[in-house]
Amino acid sequence: MRTGARLFAAIAAIATLVDTCPALAASPPPDLVEMERQVSLELAHVRDSGPTDPVERKQLFDANQLEQKGEAAIKSGDYKSAEDSLLRAREILRRLREISD
């Protein structure tokens, strides 16, 4: 009977792990990973140029928040939300680069 209880506990633990961690089984799409990397690089570049205007600094902060939100969404397996956040961050960063050029 003791062996049956151990077997049941092991099966229950595996089932719980599979239910709670579906993101571990699937890796993010390569294009999404590349987009996250590109947005991070663009963010660093714009941050280094250091916008001084308060409106631009707020936009930089917003882009940073969106990039972090996208990164967290990738980790949680919510790839659609990650893509949306990263695209919005990229658009803000492009506008900031256009203003500084």
Salt bridges, closest charged atoms under 4 A:
GLU34 OE2 - ARG37 NH2 2.90
GLU42 OE2 - ARG90 NE 3.58
GLU42 OE1 - ARG97 NH1 3.52
ASP62 OD1 - LYS58 NZ 2.65
GLU71 OE2 - LYS75 NZ 3.86
ASP84 OD1 - LYS80 NZ 3.26
GLU91 OE2 - ARG95 NE 3.82
